[in-house]
Amino acid sequence: MFFWTPHNVQQILFNFIKKVSNDSFGFDYLNANQSIEFSKDLGLSSIQVMELAAYTNSFFHLFDIPEPPALLRIHTLQGWTEAILHVRHQCNEWVTFKTSGTTGAPKLITHSLEWLAFEVDYLQTIIPKPSNIISLVPNNHIYGFLFTIMLPNAWNIPVIYSNAVTKEQLNGNSLVIATPFTWNYLYASLNQQPVNCRGISASEPLNNHLYQSLTHQGFQITEIYGSTETAGVGYRKSADQAFALFDYWRFQVNQNSIIHQASGKEFEIMDQIKIVSENKFTLNGRKDGAVQIAGYNVHLELVKQKIISIPNVSACEIFAKSNDSGVKLSAAVYLQDNTLPAQQACSRRLYDALKPEEYPTILQFYKSN
C-alpha cells in the first residue's frame, strides 16, 4: 500500500508548520509548486525548524532506515518532501501520532499502516463513496490521516481543503470531515441555509443540540467514536442513537475494555460508557471525571454544576480536549433566553463563578429545547 504523494506529504508538513509557528490559518494558501524556504518565506526560526524536523522525523519514521535524511541541512519544503518520499519508498510500515492524555504527559502512539488499512476497509462498508472529501481537520492527527489521506486514496477521489470550500460544493456527492468545533463554525457560517450533504464528526463528542441542528440544516452526519490509541471504535448516524461497535471489536467481560477480534489486542476505554446491547453503547463522560489544567486538578462535574447554577442556564455539556500545549475545556451551555445580551450576562457570571483554570476555552451557547 503506497498512497504517499508530494501533495499529501506537504499537506501534513503544513499542519506541522502551523503547530510550531502557532499560526492556525496562515499557511493554507501556500503554492507548493514554488520553492518555499522555511526561514526566508515562512519566517521560521532555527528553533522552530528544529521542532518541525523532530515532528517530521517521528511521524514519517525517517530514522527507520540506516541513513536517514538530515532535514536540518535541507532548507526548503520541496527538499523535505523529496526526502520523506525517498524514505517511505524504502520503509513504509509505520506512522506515529503525538497525543496528550487529558491527565498525563504527551504520548507517542505508533500504528502500522496494515492496522489502519484494516479500519479503512471497514469504513468503506458503512460510509457510501462520495465524489470528493471536504476537509476541515488537520491530517497529522489520526482522524484526519484516516479520512483525508488513506480513505480518499482507497476511493481514488480528491480532497478539498477548507480554504477552498464553497457552498455549492456542499452537495449530496461530497463528504465533509470536521470536528464538533469546526462543525459549529460551518453551521454558523451558513446562516441556516439548507444544504444536502454528508459529513463525519470525530475527535470529541458532538453535543446533541448541534447534531440535531446540523441534521435539520440538511447534513447527514456519521459520528465516529475512537481515540489515537485505538483508532475508530464505534459510530452512530443520529443524535438519538447509541453508538454501534465496529464489527471487528467486542466488549471485554468487565466492560472496561474492548478487544480487537482479529489480533486479540485489548484496549482500555477512557470514557464512561453504558453498554445497551451486545454491540451498542452510549457515552457518559470520562472515567476519572478530572483533568489537569495549568497544574490544577479540574473536576468536570463540579464545573458543570457551577455553570448550571447560573440563572438562565438550563443545561450544560463540558468536555476536555488535549493538544500539545495542554488541556483545554469546551462547553456547550443551553440558555432559556439565548439572546446576545443574555449570553453576555452569562459570560460575566461565569467569570465570577469559575476559577481561571475552570473557564472553558471554547464556549458555545444554544437555545434550550
Secondary structure, 3 states (H helix, E strand, C coil): CCCCCHHHHHHHHHHHHHHHHCCCCCCCCCCCCCCCECCCCCCCCHHHHHHHHHHHHHHHCHHHCCCCCCHHHCCEHHHHHHHHHHHHHHCCCEEEEEEECCCCCEEEEEEEHHHHHHHHHHHHHHCCCCCEEEECCCCCCHHHHHHHHHHHHHHCCCEEEHHHCCHHHCCCCEEEEECHHHHHHHHHHCCCCCCCEEEEECCCCCCHHHHHHHHHHCEEEEEEEEECCCEEEEEECCCCCCEEECCCEEECCCCCEEEECCCCCEEECCEEEEEEECCEEEEEEECCCEEEECCEEEEHHHHHHHHHCCCCEEEEEEEEEEECCEEEEEEEEEECCCCHHHHHHHHHHHHHHCCHHHCCCEEEEEECC
